[in-house]
Amino acid sequence: MGKIIMILFLTMSSCQRQVSCHKGDIEIIDVLNRNHPIEINLYDIVDSVKYVPLGTGECLLSEIECIKNDGKFYFVKDSRGVFVFDEEGYFINEVGYRGIGPGEYVYSDNFYLDRDNKLVCLICNSARKILQYTYSGAYSNTIQLDTEDANIEYAMMCGQGELIAYYPLPNDYSQNQSEYSVFRIKNDSLIGETLLKAKEIGTQNIHYPFLHYPIALLDNQYFFISVLSNELFVYEGGQIMPGYYVNIPENEPSEDFIEEHKDLNFFELVETLKKSNIGLGITAIESSSDYLFMSISNKSTLIWDKKRSIQISDIYDPDLKLYSDLLLSGGVSDEHLGFYSADFLCANKELILKGNDRSLAKLVGNLLEDDNPVVYQYYFKKNAIDILIEKYGIGL
């Protein structure tokens, strides 16, 4: 009996040294089926899908890097620039122009929307500036960045003229002190303040953001995630603070584990985590009008309605006969956006024409392989959590 107790104690101690044992007063998100993630049909949770075929005649896109939406406008970034399309997919205009003259740019790393002022803001880290343009593409203003701040990976306006920026992991070229910073404009310059310090993990000579989509808005509350963490942070009173903890301890390493392996570079640390069966934390978040979606170690998805959470292992799309990922689809917006390439849809035309999605079938009938991609947007069912609980017997 004594041996059994000792073995159990050693097993628990080993686990505690490696995975996080969460403490504190923040709210716990208990996953109803934490040990039994489910494979679902896409239409268990999706009520309808909106498709927007991007017009090809006046603007042939290269590989899409990002899509954002504001009302009737879709903003699409590819390797050449940012282009604006209307809600029917008709090309409207390009945002700004390439060049070295006033109001022009050579290269932009990313962009964000200032929806209150109807501005498209191009982040140009190498030039240490952010260029602002109207939705119609006209130059509006230039905001200067300090050298130490000019490595922004992702940014979002968070009301009251505040810009929240997410930074990649520190590397040999950029020793970022912040994982997140908040910026406020003063005399056409951005004055930055650290919101969350960067973890002491480096990627050597590789630029690596790690987190795919780090910020989301749900019910007028901004949520943030951090590297190798199960915590959801919230923005309140000009500060980022822990708000929620996803109760899957094996999905994140403990502070002791990271300290023990602090001499490893990030990629060696990730391999060590895999060998130890420890996850990578929450790696992406997106929101719809009713739900927050969280990618767990880039393997499964949590759907959370701020009351209940369900873990989904795979999502099957019966119309395309494939498994889809709600968070890693190639697009990003406050409302979930993604896209299908025209050649992919044409290759599956026969399958789509036989399927139940008549709007997609009608669209693909007129599509050519060399056309621009088709943007899609999911509209989720209001009672998606209840449907999953009942259909898959969760918690029964």
C-alpha positions as CSV (number, residue, x, y, z in Angstrom):
1,M,0.0,0.0,0.0
2,G,2.8,2.3,0.9
3,K,4.5,1.7,-2.5
4,I,1.3,2.5,-4.3
5,I,0.9,5.8,-2.4
6,M,4.6,6.7,-3.2
7,I,4.2,5.9,-6.9
8,L,1.0,8.1,-7.0
9,F,2.8,10.9,-5.2
10,L,5.8,10.8,-7.6
11,T,3.5,10.7,-10.7
12,M,1.6,13.8,-9.4
13,S,4.8,15.6,-8.5
14,S,6.2,15.0,-12.0
15,C,3.0,16.3,-13.6
16,Q,3.0,19.4,-11.4
17,R,6.6,20.2,-12.4
18,Q,5.7,20.1,-16.1
19,V,2.2,21.4,-16.6
20,S,0.6,24.6,-15.1
21,C,-1.4,24.4,-11.9
22,H,-3.4,27.5,-12.1
23,K,-3.9,29.7,-9.1
24,G,-5.6,33.0,-8.6
25,D,-9.0,34.7,-8.5
26,I,-9.6,34.9,-12.3
27,E,-12.7,33.1,-13.7
28,I,-12.2,29.5,-14.8
29,I,-13.5,28.3,-18.1
30,D,-14.5,24.7,-17.5
31,V,-14.6,22.7,-20.8
32,L,-17.6,20.4,-20.6
33,N,-15.9,17.7,-22.6
34,R,-12.3,18.4,-21.8
35,N,-11.2,14.8,-22.0
36,H,-13.4,13.9,-24.9
37,P,-13.3,16.4,-27.8
38,I,-15.9,15.8,-30.5
39,E,-15.9,15.8,-34.3
40,I,-18.8,17.8,-35.6
41,N,-20.6,18.6,-38.8
42,L,-20.0,22.2,-39.8
43,Y,-23.8,22.8,-39.9
44,D,-24.2,21.8,-36.3
45,I,-23.0,25.3,-35.4
46,V,-23.3,27.2,-38.7
47,D,-26.6,28.6,-39.7
48,S,-25.6,30.0,-43.1
49,V,-22.5,30.9,-45.2
50,K,-22.1,34.1,-47.2
51,Y,-20.0,34.0,-50.3
52,V,-18.4,37.0,-52.0
53,P,-16.5,36.2,-55.3
54,L,-13.9,38.9,-55.6
55,G,-14.0,40.4,-59.1
56,T,-11.1,39.7,-61.4
57,G,-11.5,42.1,-64.3
58,E,-9.8,45.1,-62.8
59,C,-7.7,43.6,-60.0
60,L,-6.0,40.1,-60.2
61,L,-4.9,39.2,-56.7
62,S,-1.8,37.2,-55.8
63,E,-1.8,35.1,-52.7
64,I,-4.1,36.6,-50.1
65,E,-2.4,37.4,-46.7
66,C,-5.3,39.0,-44.8
67,I,-9.0,40.1,-45.2
68,K,-10.9,42.6,-43.1
69,N,-14.5,43.8,-43.3
70,D,-16.3,46.9,-42.4
71,G,-19.9,47.1,-43.4
72,K,-20.2,47.0,-47.2
73,F,-16.4,47.1,-47.7
74,Y,-13.9,44.2,-47.9
75,F,-10.2,45.0,-47.6
76,V,-7.9,42.4,-49.1
77,K,-4.1,42.4,-48.6
78,D,-1.9,40.4,-50.9
79,S,1.8,40.6,-51.6
80,R,1.3,43.7,-53.8
81,G,-0.9,45.9,-51.7
82,V,-4.3,46.4,-50.1
83,F,-7.4,46.4,-52.3
84,V,-11.0,47.3,-51.6
85,F,-14.1,45.4,-52.8
86,D,-17.8,46.0,-52.2
87,E,-20.2,43.5,-50.7
88,E,-20.9,42.0,-54.1
89,G,-17.2,41.5,-54.8
90,Y,-16.8,44.3,-57.3
91,F,-13.4,46.0,-57.2
92,I,-13.5,49.6,-55.9
93,N,-9.9,50.9,-55.5
94,E,-6.4,50.2,-54.3
95,V,-5.3,51.7,-51.0
96,G,-2.4,54.1,-51.5
97,Y,0.4,53.6,-54.0
98,R,3.9,52.0,-54.0
99,G,6.8,54.4,-54.3
100,I,9.2,56.6,-52.3
101,G,7.3,59.8,-52.6
102,P,5.1,61.5,-50.0
103,G,2.2,59.4,-48.9
104,E,3.6,56.3,-50.7
105,Y,5.1,53.1,-49.4
106,V,7.6,50.5,-50.5
107,Y,6.4,47.6,-48.4
108,S,3.7,47.1,-45.7
109,D,3.9,44.3,-43.1
110,N,0.2,44.4,-42.3
111,F,-2.7,46.7,-41.9
112,Y,-5.6,47.5,-39.5
113,L,-8.8,49.5,-39.8
114,D,-9.7,52.6,-37.9
115,R,-13.4,52.0,-38.3
116,D,-14.4,55.2,-36.3
117,N,-12.6,57.4,-38.7
118,K,-13.0,55.1,-41.8
119,L,-9.2,54.8,-42.3
120,V,-7.0,52.0,-43.6
121,C,-3.7,52.0,-41.8
122,L,-0.7,50.3,-43.4
123,I,2.0,49.2,-40.9
124,C,5.5,49.8,-42.5
125,N,8.0,48.6,-39.9
126,S,11.1,49.0,-41.9
127,A,10.2,52.6,-42.6
128,R,9.2,53.1,-39.0
129,K,5.8,54.6,-39.8
130,I,2.1,53.9,-40.3
131,L,0.4,55.4,-43.3
132,Q,-3.3,56.2,-43.1
133,Y,-5.6,56.3,-46.1
134,T,-9.3,56.8,-46.6
135,Y,-11.5,53.9,-47.6
136,S,-11.4,55.4,-51.1
137,G,-7.6,55.0,-51.1
138,A,-6.6,58.7,-50.7
139,Y,-3.6,59.5,-48.5
140,S,-4.6,61.0,-45.2
141,N,-1.7,61.0,-42.7
142,T,1.6,59.5,-41.6
143,I,2.3,58.5,-38.0
144,Q,5.9,57.9,-37.0
145,L,7.1,54.9,-35.0
146,D,10.0,54.9,-32.6
147,T,12.7,52.3,-33.6
148,E,12.0,50.0,-30.7
149,D,8.3,50.0,-31.5
150,A,8.7,49.3,-35.3
151,N,8.2,45.5,-35.3
152,I,4.4,45.3,-35.0
153,E,3.0,41.9,-36.1
154,Y,-0.7,42.6,-35.5
155,A,-2.7,45.6,-34.4
156,M,-6.3,46.6,-33.6
157,M,-8.0,49.8,-32.6
158,C,-9.5,49.4,-29.1
159,G,-11.7,52.5,-28.8
160,Q,-10.9,56.0,-27.6
161,G,-8.1,56.4,-30.1
162,E,-6.0,53.6,-28.6
163,L,-4.1,51.2,-30.7
164,I,-3.1,47.8,-29.3
165,A,-0.1,46.1,-31.0
166,Y,1.2,42.5,-30.7
167,Y,4.8,41.8,-31.2
168,P,6.6,38.6,-32.4
169,L,8.9,36.7,-30.1
170,P,12.3,38.3,-29.4
171,N,15.0,37.4,-31.9
172,D,18.6,38.4,-32.8
173,Y,17.4,41.4,-34.8
174,S,14.7,42.7,-32.5
175,Q,14.8,42.3,-28.8
176,N,11.2,43.2,-28.1
177,Q,10.5,44.0,-24.5
178,S,6.7,43.8,-25.0
179,E,4.4,41.1,-26.1
180,Y,1.6,43.8,-26.2
181,S,1.8,47.6,-26.2
182,V,-0.8,50.3,-26.3
183,F,-0.2,53.4,-28.5
184,R,-1.7,56.9,-28.3
185,I,-1.2,59.5,-31.0
186,K,0.6,62.7,-30.0
187,N,1.9,65.2,-32.6
188,D,1.7,62.6,-35.4
189,S,3.8,60.2,-33.5
190,L,2.7,57.1,-31.6
191,I,3.6,57.1,-27.9
192,G,3.9,53.5,-26.7
193,E,3.4,51.9,-23.4
194,T,4.1,48.2,-22.5
195,L,0.9,46.3,-21.6
196,L,2.3,42.8,-21.3
197,K,6.0,42.1,-21.1
198,A,7.5,39.6,-23.6
199,K,8.4,36.2,-22.3
200,E,12.1,35.5,-22.1
201,I,12.0,33.1,-25.0
202,G,14.0,33.8,-28.2
203,T,13.8,32.6,-31.8
204,Q,17.4,33.4,-32.7
205,N,17.7,34.6,-36.3
206,I,14.0,33.8,-37.2
207,H,11.1,36.3,-37.2
208,Y,8.3,34.3,-35.6
209,P,5.1,35.7,-34.2
210,F,3.8,32.3,-32.9
211,L,0.3,33.5,-32.2
212,H,-1.9,33.5,-35.3
213,Y,-4.8,35.8,-34.3
214,P,-4.0,37.2,-30.8
215,I,-6.8,39.8,-30.3
216,A,-10.6,39.5,-30.5
217,L,-13.7,41.5,-29.6
218,L,-16.8,40.0,-28.0
219,D,-19.6,41.9,-26.3
220,N,-17.6,45.1,-26.3
221,Q,-14.7,43.4,-24.4
222,Y,-11.3,42.9,-25.9
223,F,-9.6,39.5,-25.4
224,F,-5.9,38.8,-25.7
225,I,-3.8,35.6,-25.6
226,S,-0.2,35.1,-24.6
227,V,2.6,32.7,-25.8
228,L,2.4,29.2,-24.1
229,S,-0.5,30.2,-21.9
230,N,-4.1,29.1,-21.2
231,E,-5.0,32.5,-19.9
232,L,-7.4,34.9,-21.7
233,F,-6.4,38.5,-20.9
234,V,-8.9,41.4,-21.0
235,Y,-8.3,45.1,-21.6
236,E,-9.8,47.3,-18.9
237,G,-8.9,50.8,-17.7
238,G,-5.9,51.1,-20.0
239,Q,-4.4,47.8,-18.8
240,I,-4.2,44.2,-19.9
241,M,-5.0,41.8,-17.0
242,P,-5.8,38.1,-16.6
243,G,-9.5,37.6,-17.0
244,Y,-10.1,33.9,-17.6
245,Y,-8.3,30.6,-17.5
246,V,-9.1,27.7,-19.8
247,N,-9.1,24.6,-17.5
248,I,-6.9,22.3,-19.6
249,P,-3.7,22.3,-17.6
250,E,-1.9,19.8,-19.8
251,N,-2.2,22.4,-22.6
252,E,0.5,24.7,-21.2
253,P,3.9,24.4,-19.5
254,S,4.5,25.5,-16.0
255,E,6.8,28.4,-15.2
256,D,9.2,25.9,-13.6
257,F,9.3,23.9,-16.8
258,I,10.1,27.0,-18.9
259,E,12.8,28.1,-16.3
260,E,14.3,24.6,-16.4
261,H,14.6,24.8,-20.2
262,K,15.4,28.5,-20.5
263,D,18.7,27.9,-22.4
264,L,16.8,26.3,-25.3
265,N,15.7,28.4,-28.2
266,F,12.0,28.5,-28.8
267,F,11.9,25.8,-31.5
268,E,13.9,23.4,-29.3
269,L,11.5,24.2,-26.5
270,V,8.5,23.4,-28.6
271,E,10.0,20.0,-29.5
272,T,10.7,19.3,-25.8
273,L,7.1,20.2,-25.0
274,K,5.9,17.8,-27.7
275,K,8.0,15.0,-26.3
276,S,6.7,15.7,-22.8
277,N,3.1,15.7,-24.1
278,I,2.6,19.3,-23.1
279,G,0.6,21.7,-25.3
280,L,1.3,25.2,-26.6
281,G,-1.5,27.0,-24.9
282,I,-4.1,29.0,-26.7
283,T,-2.6,29.8,-30.1
284,A,-5.4,31.8,-31.8
285,I,-8.7,33.5,-31.0
286,E,-11.5,34.9,-33.2
287,S,-15.0,36.0,-32.4
288,S,-18.5,36.0,-33.9
289,S,-21.4,38.0,-32.5
290,D,-22.1,35.4,-29.9
291,Y,-19.0,33.2,-29.4
292,L,-15.3,33.3,-28.8
293,F,-13.3,30.6,-30.6
294,M,-10.0,29.5,-29.3
295,S,-7.4,27.3,-31.1
296,I,-5.8,24.9,-28.6
297,S,-2.2,24.1,-29.5
298,N,-3.3,24.4,-33.2
299,K,-5.0,21.1,-32.9
300,S,-8.5,21.6,-31.6
301,T,-11.0,24.4,-31.2
302,L,-13.0,25.7,-28.2
303,I,-16.3,27.4,-28.7
304,W,-17.3,29.5,-25.7
305,D,-20.4,31.6,-25.1
306,K,-19.0,33.2,-21.9
307,K,-21.0,30.6,-19.9
308,R,-20.1,27.2,-21.4
309,S,-17.3,25.8,-23.5
310,I,-17.0,22.8,-25.7
311,Q,-13.9,21.3,-27.3
312,I,-14.1,20.3,-31.0
313,S,-11.4,18.0,-32.5
314,D,-12.5,18.2,-36.1
315,I,-15.1,20.1,-38.2
316,Y,-16.5,18.3,-41.3
317,D,-17.9,20.3,-44.2
318,P,-20.3,17.9,-46.0
319,D,-20.6,20.1,-49.1
320,L,-16.9,20.0,-49.8
321,K,-16.2,16.6,-48.2
322,L,-13.3,18.0,-46.2
323,Y,-12.3,18.9,-42.6
324,S,-12.1,22.7,-42.0
325,D,-10.5,24.8,-39.3
326,L,-12.5,27.7,-38.1
327,L,-9.5,29.7,-36.9
328,L,-6.7,29.0,-39.4
329,S,-8.5,29.6,-42.7
330,G,-6.4,32.4,-44.2
331,G,-8.6,35.4,-43.2
332,V,-9.2,37.4,-40.1
333,S,-11.9,39.7,-38.9
334,D,-14.1,40.5,-35.9
335,E,-16.6,38.3,-37.7
336,H,-15.0,35.1,-39.0
337,L,-13.8,35.4,-42.6
338,G,-11.9,33.0,-44.8
339,F,-11.5,32.3,-48.5
340,Y,-11.4,29.5,-51.1
341,S,-9.1,29.8,-54.1
342,A,-10.9,29.6,-57.5
343,D,-8.8,26.7,-58.7
344,F,-9.8,24.7,-55.5
345,L,-13.5,25.4,-56.1
346,C,-13.3,24.5,-59.8
347,A,-11.5,21.3,-59.0
348,N,-14.4,20.4,-56.7
349,K,-17.1,21.7,-59.0
350,E,-18.8,18.4,-59.6
351,L,-19.0,17.7,-55.9
352,I,-20.3,21.2,-55.1
353,L,-23.0,21.0,-57.7
354,K,-24.3,17.8,-56.1
355,G,-24.2,19.2,-52.6
356,N,-26.8,21.1,-50.6
357,D,-25.3,24.5,-50.6
358,R,-27.1,26.0,-53.6
359,S,-25.6,29.5,-53.3
360,L,-22.1,27.9,-53.6
361,A,-23.3,25.7,-56.5
362,K,-24.6,28.7,-58.4
363,L,-21.4,30.6,-57.8
364,V,-19.0,27.9,-58.9
365,G,-21.0,27.3,-62.1
366,N,-19.6,30.6,-63.4
367,L,-16.2,30.5,-61.9
368,L,-12.9,30.1,-63.8
369,E,-9.7,28.6,-62.4
370,D,-7.7,31.8,-62.8
371,D,-10.4,34.0,-61.1
372,N,-9.8,35.7,-57.8
373,P,-10.6,33.8,-54.6
374,V,-14.1,33.6,-53.1
375,V,-14.4,35.1,-49.6
376,Y,-16.8,33.3,-47.2
377,Q,-18.3,34.3,-43.9
378,Y,-19.9,32.0,-41.4
379,Y,-23.1,33.0,-39.5
380,F,-23.4,30.9,-36.4
381,K,-26.5,29.5,-34.8
382,K,-27.6,31.3,-31.6
383,N,-28.0,28.0,-29.8
384,A,-24.9,26.2,-31.0
385,I,-23.8,25.1,-27.6
386,D,-27.2,23.6,-26.8
387,I,-27.2,21.8,-30.1
388,L,-23.8,20.2,-29.4
389,I,-24.7,19.2,-25.9
390,E,-27.9,17.5,-27.0
391,K,-26.6,15.9,-30.2
392,Y,-23.3,14.5,-28.7
393,G,-24.6,13.8,-25.2
394,I,-22.0,16.1,-23.6
395,G,-22.2,16.2,-19.8
396,L,-24.9,13.5,-19.7
